[in-house]
Amino acid sequence: MFKDYTNNTYLVERLRKGDESAYTYLMDAFYQKLCTYANSLSRDVYVSEDIVQNVFLRIWEHRHRLKGTHSVKSYLYQSVYNEFIDQYRKRNKLIAVESEYIKALTDIVEEDASELTRLIGLVKEEIQNLPPKCKKVFLLGKQEGLTYGEIAEYLNVSFRTVENQMSKAFAIIRKNVGNRTDSILFLLFGFKHCS
């Protein structure tokens, strides 16, 4: 039987049924064009290839969701665009986190080693000396990386209670450690320290 993959409806039908030759046709017909399109968005050959590979992988994994009424070509181009936007947003968030970390490191490097050791010890001591409820909330958020909502659910308390306890913890630590608190917390817990 002749397989006319140029027919959109037929192509989608074959993809939905897991026909690997339909998938191969799709790759052969669109891979290079999509890489060129992705490159026009990202201006990076490697990022472009990564975007297109992610799109093709997702299409195969979710092929049962494809609809014969939609143009495969349009769907591919839209998917590449969406993937580019997702990666762009993630990269910018990462850059923001990295620059925060570099700033914290720069602040700390200006301290001498013995002062840094003293400050880290002081912060750890202040965390241990927090009131029990306060300490529990603080460690769940900063050490375990739980969100306020997850902490509230885990401890069976209100979201507001978690907010209050976390604010109280930061206030106590900052009062006793001073203006280096954020930098030290960043080094101890990474970006999760942000209050």
N, C-alpha and C positions, 0 to 999 in steps of 0.2 A: 504494500500500500504506500502511495506517495505521501510524504510528510511535508506539508506546506507551512513551514514555520513563519513565512512572511505574513500569513493570515493571523492577525492579532488574536481572534477568538480561539482558533485552533492551538496557537502557541500557549495561551493561558491554560487551556484545557489540558494539554500535554504536561505542562509544568505542574499543574495541580495534581496530576496523577503520578508525579515523580519520574517523568521521562528524562533521563540524564542527557539524551541526545538533544532534547529541546533546550536544556540548560546550557549545553555546549554551544548550541547555535546562538543563544542569547549572549554568551561570553564573547564568542567570535565576532558577532555583529556589533556589539556595543562597547566592549571593554576599552578599546583605544580611544574612541570618541568621548567616552565618559571621563577617561583620564585627562584628556585635553581640556574638557569642560571644568573638571575639578581643579586643574592646574591654573585655569584662568581666574578661579576664585581664591585659591590658597597661595599661588605663586611659589609652590614648593613641590617638586616632582615626587618626592617620597611620601609626603602628606597626601598628595593627590591619589597615588596608588593605594595607600592605606584606606582612604575614603571609599574608593571604588570597590576594593576587596570587601570592605565591611558591608557595602550595599548588596553586592552579589551574594555574600554569605547569608545576609538577612532574608533576601528574596527566597533563597533555597529553603531556609529554615521555616519560613512562614508562607510557603508557596500555596498552601491550602486556602489562604485568605485572598489570593489574587482573584480579580473579577474580570471576566471576558469583555465586559462593557467598557473597561478603562483601557486606554492606550498604554501598552507596555513601555513604549519609548518615553512618553511623558512621565510615567510613573518612575522610570529609572532616573531621568534628569531631576525630577522633584526630590527623589530620595537622596541623590548626590548632594543637592543643595542643602537639604535638611541635615545630612550627616556633617557637611562642612560647618554649618551653623552650630551644631552640637559640639563639635571638636573645638571650634573657635571659642565658644563660651567656656568650655572646660579648661582650655589652655590659658585664657585670661584669668580665670579663678586661680589657677595654679601659679601664674605669674604674680598675682597679688599676694598669695600665701608665701611664695618664695621671697618676694621683696620685704614682707613683714619679718620673715625669718632672718634675712640678711641684715635688716635694720637692728633686730634684737642682738644678733651676733656682734655687729659693729659696736653697739652700745656696751656689750659685755667685754669685748676685746680691750676696750679703753680702760677697763678695770684691771688691776693686777691679779695674779692667780690666787693669792691668799684672800683677797677681798671677795673674789668670785666664789671661792669655796665657802667663805663665811656667810655670804648671802644665800647660797643654795641651802646650806645647813639651817639658816634662820627660817627660810620659807618652809622647809620640811618640818621644822619644829613647830612653826605656827599652824601648819595643817594638822599635825598630831594634837595640838592643844585646842583645836576648834571644839565648840560644844558638840556632843555626840550626833544629834540630828543634822546639824550643819556640816559636820565632817563627812557623814555618810553621803549626803546629797552632793557635796563638793567632789568627793572621790569617784562617785558613780558618773558624774559628768565629765570630770577632767581625766581621771585615770582610765575609766572604762569606756569613755566616749559616748555615753548615752545622751539622748536629747532630753530636754526638760519634760516633754510628754512621756517619754519612756521611763524616766525616773519617777514621775508622778504615778504611773501605772504600777511600776515595780514596788514602790513603797506604799501604795494605796492612799495617796494624799492628793490634794488639789495641785493643779499646775501653778497656781498663785503661791502656794506654800513652797514649792520648789524654787520659784523665782526669788521669793523672800529669803530663803535659806542660802541660796547661792550669792545673792547680793550681800547678805550678812557676812558670809565667808570671805568674800573679796574685800569688804570694808575692814574686817579684822586683820587680814593679812597685810593689806596696804598700810594700815595705821601703824603696824609694828615693823614693817620692812621698808616702807618708804617708796620713792618714785622708781626704784629698780624692780618692783614687784612684777610688772607685766613682762619684762625681759626675762626674768628668772623663770616665771611660769611658762613662758614660751619655750624655753630650753628644756624644762622638765616634761611638759605635756604636749608640745607642738601647737598647731593652730587651734586645738580644742580649748585653749586657755581663754579665748576671747569671751568676755562677759557680756 
